[in-house]
Amino acid sequence: MSEQMKERVLSLLKNYSETDRKICALRYELEHPVRVSEQEMLEAMVFCHGENTGGTSGHVNYDKTHQIAVSFRQKAEEANREIVQRIIGELYPMEREHDRLRHFISLLDSRQAAVIRMTYIEHITVERIAEVLEVTDKTVQKIKKQGIENLCELYELTDPIRG
């Protein structure tokens, strides 16, 4: 097990909760995108027409306004697509790595998986884990160390495959 891999695995474990929050926030933004309706765009353009442009207040050239509105709608749709693509570009790799970590934890010995989950995901103290498992604090530390080593082995095994 390389020191670099150990640092990577520990970083993934220590940042688990923060990554989970980021994934939830990005997922929400992806599922609830902000959209400007065509009607809102037209109303905004009609409202702004003539103000600070030297135009005549109250006089609207419908054809020109309509062309501008269509253009703005297309720009808004393009911007919305770009935002969605940026969210997807950040969200999906984060989710894949998060899922990969959870999957690798599930492949550990049951006690190692329990200690890793309780320590890094549930943020339970070593003392409390020892009580729950009815072992000593030192045994919890040993199980955790073995679990981390096994996670490192799984990452080292699969990283060459992933490129």
PEQUIGI-V369798 format. One record per run of one state. SS is the DSSP state (h for helix, s for strand, l for the rest). FROM is the first residue (numbers start at 1). TO is the last residue. Records with the same first field share a line. If there is no record, write none. Layout:
# PEQUIGI-V369798
SS = FROM-TO ; FROM-TO
This chain:
# PEQUIGI-V369798
l = 1-2 ; 15-15 ; 32-37 ; 49-61 ; 107-109 ; 122-125 ; 134-136 ; 163-163
h = 3-14 ; 16-31 ; 38-48 ; 62-106 ; 110-121 ; 126-133 ; 137-162
